[in-house]
């Protein structure tokens, strides 16, 4: 996510170096991008957008501390820079500093309430902190904004957020199997035969799936 929204016009030399840096960034030539952005900053040291883009190049190199330094400087220059907060949060997340990551993603959302990527990234951070309730809420918001969600992460959140409901149903299925000598034909049969008063509640759009051949219960 490159940033090129400048408030003040750039000098021809700075613009040339910036443009070359963006081109190198697009080609994933991160070292060249860093060199061009650094050259641009020599003539325009207080430019938040150039700092942001150099931070992005450092991030892709795995140099998270230097990326954090650039993003922090960009934020100091431009305190409402939501993208810089989001990207700094990604750096903290890569360093397993999840509380700091959550704080940065939260600030990005405060500045830009429709920032779907920040909701998704905060969901990932909350999941790493095992705060599955908050992770689930953020993931739903990201999905509602049509943000592409990693299906593996989605299934992981489903499992962790609603594991207690799944475990409860599995216990009822096992109880039925022990007493009746077979798996129930459906979850509804547990209700009709008095093993269960009703199915646990799930959010809209989700449901339990049951395999009568194995007795397995999942959410989808």
N, C-alpha and C positions, 0 to 999 in steps of 0.2 A: 504494500500500500504506500506508494510514493506520495509525497506532499510537495506541491509546487504553487501554493497560493500565496504569492508575495504581496505584501502591502506596499512596500517601496520598490520602485523600478531598480533593476540590477544594471550595473555597468556592463558594457559588452564583454569584457574579459570574464567577469564573474558569471554572467549568463552562459558563456561558452563552456566554462568549466562545469557549471551546474548541469547543463544539458548533456555534456559528455559523461558526467557521473551518473545521470539517470539512464542513459543508454547502456552504460556498463552494468548498472544494477539490473536492468531488464535482461541483459545477457547472462546474468549471474556471475559476472566477473567482479567479484566483490572487492578484491584488492585494488583494482583499477578504479572502481567507483570511489573507494575511500581516498585515493590519491587525488582525484579530480575534486571531490567535495572539500578536501583539506585545502587545496589550492584556492578554491572559491572562498573559503572561510578566512583566508589570509587577508583578503581585501574586504570581506564583509563578515567580520567575526560575530556580529550580533544578530545574524539571520537565523531565525528559528527553523525555517523550512530546510535550509541546508544542513543544519545540525540534525534535524529529524532524519533526513535521508542518509546521512553518514551513519547515524545510529542504526538505521535499518541494515546497512551494509555490514556493520560490526555484528549485529544480531545474527545475520545469516552466516557469518564466519564462526559463530559460536563464542565471540568475544563479548560476553554479556555485560561484564563490568564496564567496558568502554562504551557499550551501547547505552547503558544506564546513565553514564556520565553525560553523553550527548543529549539524551532525552530529558534529563534533569535540567540541563542548561537551556534547552528549548522551552521547557515549562516555565523556567524562571523569567525568560524573555517574554513568553506568551502564556500567561497563567490559564487561559481558557482553551488550551490546546488539547482537546479530548483525545485525538489520535496518539499524541505523545504519551499521555497517561496510559492508554491502552497498550501501546507497544512496550513501555517500561514495565507494565504489569506482566507482559509475556516474558520479559527478561527475568523478572523475579521468579516467575513460575518455572522457568528453565533451571533456575538455581535452587529450586525446592523451597523458596521463601514464599509460601502460599499466603500467609497473612498479609504481607506487603503487596502481593499480587492482587488479592481481593480489594485492598484499599485503593489501589490504582484503577482497577476496573470499575469500582464503585464511583470514583471521582469522574471517570470518563462518562459513565451513564448519567451522573448528575448534570454534567455539562451538555450532554447530547442524549436525551432520553430515548431516542429511536436508534441508538447505536447497537444494532443486533449482534455484531461481533463481540462487543464488550460483555453483553449478557452471556453469550456462549462461552467466552473465555473465563468469566467469573464462575460459570457452572463447572467448568473443568477444575478450577482452583478449589471451589467448595467440595467437589467430589474427592479431591486429593486430601482434603481436611476431614473427610468422612462426614461432612454435613450434607447428607443426601437430600434432606428436605429442601434446603435452600438451593442446592444444585438442580434439583428437579424443577423448582419454580423458574429459575433462570433459563433452563433448557427449553421449557415450554414457551417462554417469552421469545427466545431466539427462533424457535420453530414457527411461531405465529407471525414473525417478520420474514419468513421464508429464508432464513439463514440455513445453509447446508450443514447438516448435523452428521457427525461420524456415527455410522450405524453400530459400531462396536461399543462406543461410549454410550450411546442411547440404550442398548441392551444392558450394559453394565449398570446404568442408573436405574433402569426398570427393576433389575434384580435387587439392587441394594435398597432402593426406596421402598419397595413393596414386598421385600423378602418375608416379612412377618406374616402378611396375608397368604403368600404362597405356602409357607411352612404350616400355617393353620389348616389350609385345605388339604395338604399332603397328609397331615395327621389324621384328618377325618377319612380320607381315602384309605389309609392304612388300617384304621379301625374297622372300616367296612370289610376290607379284605380279610382281616383276621377272623372276624365273626362269620362272614358269609362264604369264605373260601374262594372268592373271586373278586376281580376289580369291579367297581360300579360301572354301569354302561354309560353314565354321564354324571356330571356334577349335580344336575337337577335331581338325580335319583337319591343323592344324599339327603336332599331336602324332603322329598316325598316319603322316604323311609325313616325319617326322624333322626338322622345323624347330624343334621345341620338345619338351623332355622332359616338361614338365608345366606347368600354369598357375600363375602366381604365387599365393601364399597370401593370402587375404583374411580378415578377421574374420568370425565367424558372422553370417549375415543379409545379407551383401553378396555380390554376384557380378558377373562381367563380362558386358556385353551387347555383341554384335557385329552390325553391319549388313553383310551380305555384298554389298549393292549399292554401298556407299561405302567399305568397309574400315574404318569408324570403330569404335573401341572405347571404351566408357564403363563406369563403375561405378554400380551402383544397388542 
